[in-house]
Amino acid sequence: MSTTSANLPELRLRRGEDRRLRAGHLWVFSNEVDTTATPLTAFEPGQQARVVTDRGQPLGIAYVNPATLIAARLLTRDAETPVGRAWVLTRLRAALALRESLYPKPYYRLVFGEADGLPGLVIDRYGDVLVGQIGTAGMERLRPVIEAALVKVIAPRVLLWKNDSGARSVEDLPSEIVCVQGDMPTELEVRETLPDGRELRFAIPFESAQKTGWFYDQTFNRSLLGRFLPPGKRVLDVCSYAGGWATTAAALGARAITCIDSSASALALAGVHVQAVAAGDGAAPVVPTLLRDDAFDALAALAAAGERFDAVIVDPPAFIKRRKEFPQGQAAYRKLNQLALRVLEPDGLLVSCSCSFHMPGEELRGAIQTAARHVDRFVQVLHQGGQSPDHPVHPAIPETRYLKAFFCRVTRSL
C-alpha cells in the first residue's frame, strides 16, 4: 500500500497558489493546479502525488482526484516519507491519545477528518465497536491499511464501515455498509457523562441510525444544559432524533418533556430514553409527549393551542448544505426560531443550534435577533457553544468548524 516518495508523480501548482497550503490548509482546488505541466487527467482517483510549487519546491504528499473540485488533499508536509502503514498508525495513535485525555470512557468521535490529519476519514467509537465513514477516493485506497491500524491500536470487537453518505457519490464511490471484523451490530450503545458523574445511556438501532449513529458533536453542549436549566421545568425538544437533549433534561429534573421529530422510530427511542433515565433516578418516570410532525407545523400548532414551555431546544438538520442555499436556509433558521420563541415562557431558555457550515455563528445570532424582534422579545445570549472537543477545529481550515449552539435567556421586549 505504501510506496517510495521518489516514485510518486508530481502535482504542480500554479504561481502563487501555494499560499493557502503554506498557511496550513490541506486542500488543493482544481483551478490551482498547473494543468499544462501536470494534467489532472493523468491521475487516477485516489492516487498519491508529490505536491510542488510552480518553481518545483516540495510542499508534501497528497492524494488526488481529477474529477472533483477539491483536486487534492494534503496528507503530510514531509515530501520524502511515504504515506502508508507507519503514517496511519502515527495519526491514529495521536487521535486516540487526544480522546483518552478528554473522555473517561470510550464513547466519542475517534477521528475527525482534516482536523486529525486524516482528510476524508471519520470514525466514531461506541465502546468496543468502531463505525467509520470514508468520503474520498484517496482514503478508500488506504482502507486496508486503516483497518489493520485500527485493529492494532484499538483492537475493537466490531469494526464496520457505514459508507452511505452523499459525499461518496461525488468521489464516484459506491454506497455500502461493510462489517470487516466481528458481527454486524443490531444496535449501538452510547454513553454520555453528566458533570455530576451520572451516566446517560442510549441504545440506537444500527439499521435506522443517522450518519454514524450518534451526534457526538453535541455532547459537550448537552453537558452545559444544567448550568442554565433548573429542575422542575417544562422542556420542548425540537428535532429530537433519539432524545439526546430531552434525556439530559429529564436527568436534570424536568417535570414535563415534549419531543418533536418527523421520524416515528426516532421519537419512540426518545420516549424510551427519557423514561429510562427518569426511572433510574429513583423518581416517577417522566412520560414525554411525542409529536411526529414537521417541526415548523408542530410549533405553529403548539403556539395556536396556547402551549408554553420554560425551555425550547432547537437542533435541526442542516438547512444549508451548499453556499447557494444560504438565502433560503437563513430564512428557515429565522422562521424556526421565531416559532420557537412564540411557545417560550417569559424568562425562558432558548437553545438554538445550526450544523450548517455555510451559516456562520454571527448569521445564526442575527437570525435569532431578527426572530425576537418580530415577536416582540428581548434576547440575552448567555453562552455560545460549538462542537464537542472530539471534533477539534483546525485553525487554518474553517470548514472544520460547523456547529453553533446559542444558549439564550428570552424575556418580554424592554
C-alpha positions in Angstrom: 0.0 0.0 0.0 2.9 2.3 0.6 5.4 3.4 -2.0 8.6 5.4 -2.1 8.0 9.1 -2.5 10.6 9.3 -5.3 8.3 7.1 -7.4 5.3 9.3 -6.9 4.1 11.6 -9.7 4.3 15.3 -9.3 1.3 17.7 -8.9 2.5 21.2 -9.7 0.6 24.3 -8.6 0.2 27.5 -10.5 2.2 30.5 -9.5 1.1 31.9 -6.1 -1.4 29.1 -5.4 0.8 27.6 -2.6 -0.1 30.4 -0.1 -3.1 28.7 1.5 -1.2 25.4 1.8 1.7 27.1 3.5 -0.7 28.8 5.9 -1.9 25.3 7.0 -4.8 24.4 4.8 -4.8 20.9 3.3 -6.9 21.3 0.2 -5.9 22.0 -3.4 -8.7 23.1 -5.8 -8.6 22.1 -9.4 -8.1 25.7 -10.6 -5.0 25.9 -8.5 -3.2 23.2 -10.4 -0.9 23.9 -13.3 -2.6 21.5 -15.7 -0.3 22.3 -18.5 2.7 20.9 -16.6 0.8 18.2 -14.7 -2.6 17.4 -16.3 -5.2 16.2 -13.8 -6.4 13.7 -16.3 -3.1 11.9 -15.9 -4.0 10.9 -12.3 -6.2 8.0 -11.1 -8.8 8.8 -8.4 -7.1 8.5 -5.0 -3.6 8.3 -6.4 -0.9 9.8 -4.3 1.4 12.6 -5.6 4.1 14.9 -4.5 2.7 18.5 -4.4 5.2 21.2 -5.6 5.1 24.9 -6.2 5.4 26.5 -9.6 9.2 26.5 -9.0 9.3 22.9 -8.0 9.6 23.4 -4.3 8.1 20.4 -2.4 5.0 21.0 -0.3 4.2 17.5 0.8 2.3 14.4 -0.3 -1.4 14.4 -1.2 -3.9 12.1 -2.8 -5.6 13.3 -6.0 -9.0 13.0 -7.6 -9.1 14.6 -11.0 -12.9 14.5 -11.1 -13.7 16.7 -8.1 -13.5 20.4 -7.2 -11.1 19.6 -4.4 -8.5 18.0 -6.6 -6.0 17.0 -3.9 -5.9 16.8 -0.1 -2.5 17.0 1.6 -1.6 14.1 3.8 1.8 15.1 5.0 4.2 18.0 4.6 7.1 15.6 4.6 7.6 15.1 0.8 10.2 12.3 1.4 8.4 9.9 3.7 5.9 7.5 2.1 2.3 7.6 3.2 1.4 4.1 4.3 1.1 1.9 7.4 3.5 3.8 9.7 1.9 7.1 8.8 -1.6 5.8 9.5 -0.5 4.3 12.8 1.0 7.6 13.9 -2.1 9.6 13.1 -4.4 7.1 14.8 -2.4 7.0 17.9 -2.3 10.7 18.1 -6.1 10.9 17.7 -6.7 8.2 20.3 -4.4 10.0 22.8 -6.4 13.2 22.5 -9.7 11.4 23.1 -8.4 9.4 26.0 -7.2 12.7 27.6 -10.7 14.2 27.2 -13.2 11.3 28.0 -13.3 8.9 30.9 -14.9 6.2 28.7 -14.5 5.2 25.1 -17.6 6.9 23.6 -16.6 9.7 21.2 -15.6 10.6 17.7 -12.2 9.0 17.3 -11.2 10.6 14.0 -12.5 13.9 12.6 -11.0 14.1 9.1 -8.8 17.0 8.3 -8.7 18.2 12.0 -6.9 14.9 12.8 -4.7 15.0 9.7 -6.7 12.2 8.1 -8.7 14.0 5.4 -11.8 12.1 4.2 -12.0 9.8 7.3 -14.5 9.8 10.1 -14.6 7.2 12.9 -17.0 7.0 15.9 -16.3 4.8 18.9 -19.0 3.0 20.8 -17.0 1.1 23.4 -15.5 -1.8 21.6 -17.5 -1.0 18.4 -16.0 1.3 15.7 -18.2 2.8 13.0 -16.3 4.6 10.2 -17.1 6.6 7.1 -14.7 7.2 4.2 -15.6 10.1 2.0 -12.8 10.3 -0.6 -11.2 8.0 -3.1 -7.8 8.7 -1.5 -8.8 7.3 1.8 -10.6 4.5 0.1 -7.3 3.4 -1.3 -5.8 3.4 2.2 -8.7 1.4 3.7 -6.9 -1.9 4.2 -4.1 -0.1 5.9 -6.5 1.9 8.1 -8.4 -1.3 9.1 -5.1 -3.0 10.1 -4.0 0.0 12.1 -7.4 0.2 13.9 -7.1 -3.4 14.9 -3.6 -2.8 16.2 -4.3 0.4 18.0 -7.9 -0.2 19.3 -8.5 -3.9 19.0 -12.2 -3.4 18.5 -14.7 -6.3 18.8 -16.6 -4.9 15.8 -15.2 -2.7 13.0 -17.6 -1.6 10.2 -17.9 1.0 7.5 -21.1 2.8 7.2 -20.2 4.3 3.8 -23.6 5.6 2.8 -23.0 9.3 2.8 -23.7 11.5 -0.2 -20.1 12.6 -0.3 -19.1 9.3 -1.7 -21.1 9.8 -4.8 -19.2 13.0 -5.6 -16.0 10.9 -5.5 -17.6 8.2 -7.6 -17.5 5.7 -4.7 -20.3 3.1 -4.1 -22.7 3.4 -1.2 -22.2 0.4 1.1 -22.2 -0.9 4.7 -19.5 -3.4 5.3 -18.6 -5.2 8.5 -14.9 -6.2 8.4 -14.5 -7.5 11.9 -17.0 -9.2 14.3 -20.7 -9.4 13.7 -22.9 -6.6 12.3 -24.5 -5.0 15.4 -28.2 -4.7 15.8 -27.8 -1.6 18.0 -25.1 0.9 19.1 -24.7 1.7 22.8 -24.0 5.3 23.6 -22.9 6.7 27.0 -22.7 10.4 28.0 -21.4 11.5 31.3 -23.1 14.5 33.1 -20.9 16.9 35.1 -22.1 15.4 38.3 -20.8 12.0 37.2 -24.1 10.4 36.3 -24.1 8.4 33.1 -26.8 8.6 30.5 -27.2 5.5 28.2 -28.8 5.4 24.8 -29.4 2.4 22.5 -29.6 3.2 18.8 -30.8 0.6 16.3 -28.0 0.4 13.8 -30.2 -0.2 10.8 -32.0 3.1 11.2 -29.1 5.1 12.7 -28.4 8.5 11.1 -24.8 9.1 9.8 -22.5 7.0 12.0 -25.2 6.5 14.6 -25.0 9.4 17.1 -24.4 13.1 17.2 -21.3 13.2 19.5 -20.7 16.8 18.3 -23.5 18.0 20.7 -22.3 16.0 23.8 -20.4 18.9 25.3 -23.3 21.4 24.7 -25.7 19.0 26.3 -23.4 18.7 29.4 -23.9 22.5 29.8 -27.7 22.4 29.9 -27.8 22.1 33.7 -26.0 25.4 34.0 -29.0 27.2 32.5 -32.0 24.9 33.3 -33.1 24.5 36.9 -35.2 21.4 37.9 -39.0 21.4 37.5 -39.2 23.0 34.1 -41.3 22.2 31.0 -39.0 21.4 28.1 -39.6 21.2 24.4 -37.0 19.3 22.2 -37.5 20.3 18.6 -35.9 17.9 16.0 -35.2 15.5 18.9 -33.9 12.5 17.0 -33.4 9.8 19.7 -33.7 12.3 22.6 -30.2 13.4 23.5 -31.3 16.8 24.7 -34.6 15.5 26.1 -33.0 12.8 28.1 -30.4 15.2 29.5 -33.3 17.5 30.6 -35.0 14.5 32.2 -31.9 13.8 34.2 -31.8 17.4 35.3 -35.3 17.1 36.8 -37.6 18.5 34.1 -41.2 17.9 35.1 -42.6 17.7 31.6 -40.9 17.0 28.2 -42.3 17.2 24.7 -40.3 15.9 21.7 -40.9 16.8 18.0 -39.5 14.8 15.2 -40.6 13.7 11.7 -39.4 10.1 12.4 -41.7 7.8 14.3 -38.8 5.4 15.1 -36.6 8.2 16.4 -39.5 9.5 18.6 -40.1 6.1 20.0 -36.4 5.9 21.0 -36.6 9.3 22.6 -39.6 8.2 24.7 -37.7 5.1 25.9 -34.6 7.0 26.7 -36.4 9.8 28.6 -38.4 7.4 30.7 -35.4 5.2 31.5 -33.2 8.0 32.9 -36.0 9.4 35.0 -37.0 6.0 36.4 -33.3 5.1 37.0 -33.0 8.2 39.2 -35.5 6.8 41.7 -38.3 9.1 40.8 -41.5 8.5 38.9 -40.6 8.4 35.2 -41.5 11.4 33.1 -43.6 10.2 30.2 -42.8 12.6 27.4 -45.3 13.9 24.8 -44.2 12.7 21.4 -45.2 14.7 18.4 -44.5 13.2 15.0 -44.7 16.2 12.6 -42.8 18.7 10.6 -41.0 21.0 13.1 -42.5 24.2 11.6 -46.0 22.8 11.6 -45.8 21.4 15.1 -44.5 24.6 16.6 -47.2 26.6 14.8 -49.9 24.2 16.2 -48.5 24.4 19.7 -48.5 28.2 19.6 -52.1 28.2 18.3 -53.1 25.9 21.1 -51.6 28.3 23.7 -48.9 25.8 24.8 -45.9 27.3 26.6 -42.5 25.9 27.7 -39.8 27.0 30.1 -37.1 25.9 27.7 -37.1 25.2 24.0 -34.2 23.4 22.3 -34.0 23.8 18.5 -31.4 21.5 16.9 -32.5 21.0 13.3 -30.6 19.2 10.5 -28.5 21.3 8.2 -30.7 23.7 6.2 -27.8 24.9 4.1 -25.6 22.2 2.5 -24.3 24.4 -0.3 -23.4 28.1 -0.4 -26.1 28.9 -2.9 -28.7 27.7 -0.5 -27.8 30.4 2.1 -30.8 32.8 1.4 -33.4 30.1 1.8 -31.6 28.4 4.7 -31.2 31.7 6.6 -34.9 32.3 6.2 -35.6 28.8 7.5 -33.5 29.3 10.6 -35.2 32.7 11.3 -38.7 31.2 10.9 -37.9 28.2 13.1 -36.5 30.4 15.9 -39.5 32.8 15.6 -41.9 29.9 16.0 -39.9 28.6 19.0 -40.0 32.0 20.7 -43.8 32.0 20.4 -44.1 29.0 22.7 -41.4 30.1 25.2 -42.4 31.5 28.6 -41.0 34.9 29.6 -37.6 34.5 31.1 -37.4 31.1 29.4 -34.3 29.4 27.9 -33.8 29.1 24.1 -31.1 26.8 22.9 -30.7 27.4 19.2 -28.3 25.3 17.1 -27.1 25.0 13.5 -24.9 22.4 12.0 -24.7 24.2 8.6 -21.1 25.3 7.9 -22.4 28.0 5.5 -24.4 29.5 8.4 -21.7 31.4 10.4 -22.3 32.0 14.1 -22.9 35.7 13.6 -25.6 34.9 11.0 -27.4 32.5 13.3 -27.2 35.0 16.1 -28.7 37.6 13.7 -31.5 35.2 12.8 -32.3 34.8 16.4 -32.4 38.5 17.0 -34.5 39.2 13.9 -36.9 36.5 15.0 -37.1 38.0 18.5 -37.9 41.5 17.2 -40.6 40.0 15.0 -42.4 38.6 18.0 -41.5 41.4 20.4 -39.0 39.6 22.6 -35.7 40.6 24.1 -32.9 38.1 23.9 -29.7 37.8 26.0 -27.1 35.4 24.7 -25.7 33.6 27.8 -23.3 31.3 26.0 -22.2 30.4 22.5 -21.0 26.8 22.1 -19.5 24.9 19.3 -18.8 21.2 18.6 -17.5 18.9 21.3 -13.7 18.7 21.7 -13.6 15.3 20.0 -14.5 17.3 16.9 -11.4 19.6 17.1 -11.2 22.7 14.9 -8.2 23.0 12.5 -7.4 26.7 12.8 -6.4 27.0 9.1 -9.5 25.1 7.9 -12.7 27.0 8.6 -14.7 24.1 7.2 -13.8 22.0 10.3 -15.9 24.4 12.4 -19.5 23.9 11.6 -21.6 23.6 14.8 -23.1 26.6 16.6 -25.2 26.5 19.7 -26.6 29.6 21.4 -28.0 29.4 25.0 -30.3 32.4 25.3 -32.5 34.0 28.0 -35.6 35.4 26.5 -37.9 38.0 28.1 -40.6 40.3 27.0 -39.4 43.3 25.0 -37.8 46.0 27.0 
